[in-house]
Amino acid sequence: RKEVEQDPGPFNVPEGATVAFNCTYSNSASQSFFWYRQDCRKEPKLLMSVYSSGNEDGRFTAQLNRASQYISLLIRDSKLSDSATYLCVVRGSTGANNLFFGTGTRLTVIP
Amino acid sequence: DTGVSQDPRHKITKRGQNVTFRCDPISEHNRLYWYRQTLGQGPEFLTYFQNEAQLEKSRLLSDRFSAERPKGSFSTLEIQRTEQGDSAMYLCASSHPRAGGGSYNEQFFGPGTRLTVL
């Protein structure tokens, strides 16, 4: 079983729409959770960390459910510039340094 | 630009040849990581250095792969006797422990080296 499972999409949504991405992780001892954004042929960049209490950054809201080992990202009022691949990322148990990436979910925002 | 840099950006080689990639991390970042990414997949961890010490290696890192960070600054990743299955984007990332401790330090990725093995 993969460490992180994500629906690869693609998600094609109109401008202004709200879209949600989900992923699950297999290691219950995982300590840190993130969403990275990757534009076509570019490197991944940290979008936001995900905290147990849930956190929001502008139009982006991330949530974590440790009991279900489930992570979500909600994007409100989608912009054309949000078109990218969104990678769900998990860091392993305490002391681990490497990150486990999902396959990514491709989002295209349509005018 | 003070971000992570990688060289070359693209490499085309014939099967069986050796290739070497270089990564220059962000200055003062003591942690350096190598990942591999194939089309339609997320990056997969290969190896990790803290300063000059290679502390973790993935089982993906076969005997044909070797990485070094001799002075704790730049790193090289060498692939010997390349195979077509080695074709991928090789990403380098660096990080620095968060001031005051803490369990996570953001990894900043370089632009990658795209390897094509013919």
Interface residues (C-beta under 8 A of the other chain):
Chain A: V4 Q6 P8 Q31 S32 K42 E43 P44 K45 L46 S49 L87 V89 R91 T94 N97 N98 L99 F100 F101 G102 T103 G104
Chain B: R31 Y33 G40 Q41 G42 P43 E44 F45 Y48 Q50 L55 E56 S58 L91 S103 Y104 E106 Q107 F109 G110 P111 G112
